[in-house]
Amino acid sequence: MNTQARPGRPRSAVEALPAYRPGRDAKQAQQEHGVVDAVKLASNENPEGPISAVENSVLSAVRGANRYADHRGGELRSRIGEWLDISADHITIGNGSVGLLQQIFLTYLDPGDEVIFGWRSFEVYPIYSQLTGAEMVRVPLLDDLTYDVDGTIAALTPATKVVMLATPNNPTGTVLSHDDIARIATAAGEEVIVVIDEAYREFVDAGTPDPVADIVPQFRNVLVTRTLSKAHGLAGLRVGYAVGDPEVIADIDKVAVPFHVNAAAQAAAIAAIDNIEEIEARCAVIVNERGRVEAQLSEMGWWMPVHQANFVYLSTGSETMRFATELEKRGVVVRPFDGEGIRVTIGSPTENDRFLAAITELGVTK
Ligand SMILES: Cc1ncc(COP(=O)(O)O)c(C=O)c1O
């Protein structure tokens, strides 16, 4: 006999939780708008398939799939350590960097604790905050869509346990300077974990200081998270890593799901790192394409933030959903943020041309 709407009684935090909405895919757009060969520029993915060394390593890892993977990812962690010139006890790996972010929230945030982040930023920050029952303190971005560093520092209270800094920020692509990060980490103090979420690190301007070299050794309360999903093109395999103080690393490791980074993903990550020049060359193409897309958009009259990731952001305001739908009708799927703007991933040159042709037809909104 069914007496309730559904079985079970989810925790109230889960009941109130919005589901994570991944970017729409090309197939959905094709079905809804009757277009053919739509392109997906909605999830900041790499347009290129895996390099051949990655493909080969995944195939050989699959042959051993009857065995559990190395839970601690020993080989991968030491390979990352050699690559970044830091000892392996400063490093852990995760099921994508979202997996690591979830571990960080679960490690540090009890109900009522405060977590500070700029807004708008990455959508999982509010989801994980709600999941843990933490109080979100959202500091609005400044008019130029950069982080409000003074506002972030002013928001610190004795209840603050975590500060999230996405640099480059998603969806605006802006970066925080070394000095701004150091100011925030100093103001936060050792009892507050400051997370530098660098999912798009590989697309920033050459010469940008590396927090693994400059910030982590100075601040024991700073954790850097990165991913192999974007630059390295492994989004479907799920590998991220975090770099920080060995004691912080040991704490966040406690809440990892056993064997969370599967054997194929670990092997793929090692192959990608072993062939990093090939990956870097691909990133250079994307950065170059970003410049081309930005130049054409500015020529059309669009204002844009100074972005340094693999996407561009257009402040379409109240016209956002109309722009997203009209682009989809022209076979280009982008990520809208209702009432704010659209984020468009830099794809292959052909995909970028599709986007530029479609947006040219739509014109500019301010
Ligand atoms: C700012 C930011 N952090 C982390 C991630 C997570 O990436 P992944 O879980 O694929 O490593 C993303 C992905 O879109 C992101 O935009």
The ligand as an SDF file (V2000), in Angstrom:
LIG
                    3D

 16 16  0  0  0  0  0  0  0  0999 V2000
   35.8080   25.9710  -11.4300 C   0  0  0  0  0  0  0  0  0  0  0  0
   35.6980   24.4990  -11.6390 C   0  0  0  0  0  0  0  0  0  0  0  0
   36.2270   23.6860  -10.7290 N   0  0  0  0  0  0  0  0  0  0  0  0
   36.1720   22.3470  -10.8540 C   0  0  0  0  0  0  0  0  0  0  0  0
   35.5590   21.7800  -11.9520 C   0  0  0  0  0  0  0  0  0  0  0  0
   35.4720   20.2940  -11.9710 C   0  0  0  0  0  0  0  0  0  0  0  0
   36.0530   19.6030  -12.9490 O   0  0  0  0  0  0  0  0  0  0  0  0
   36.2440   18.0180  -12.8500 P   0  0  0  0  0  0  0  0  0  0  0  0
   35.3840   17.4880  -11.7580 O   0  0  0  0  0  0  0  0  0  0  0  0
   35.8510   17.5150  -14.1690 O   0  0  0  0  0  0  0  0  0  0  0  0
   37.6650   17.8110  -12.5180 O   0  0  0  0  0  0  0  0  0  0  0  0
   34.9890   22.5720  -12.9340 C   0  0  0  0  0  0  0  0  0  0  0  0
   34.3000   21.9490  -14.0660 C   0  0  0  0  0  0  0  0  0  0  0  0
   33.5660   22.4990  -14.8090 O   0  0  0  0  0  0  0  0  0  0  0  0
   35.0570   23.9680  -12.7660 C   0  0  0  0  0  0  0  0  0  0  0  0
   34.5130   24.7850  -13.6580 O   0  0  0  0  0  0  0  0  0  0  0  0
  1  2  1  0
  2  3  1  0
  2 15  2  0
  3  4  2  0
  4  5  1  0
  5  6  1  0
  5 12  2  0
  6  7  1  0
  7  8  1  0
  8  9  2  0
  8 10  1  0
  8 11  1  0
 12 13  1  0
 12 15  1  0
 13 14  2  0
 15 16  1  0
M  END
$$$$
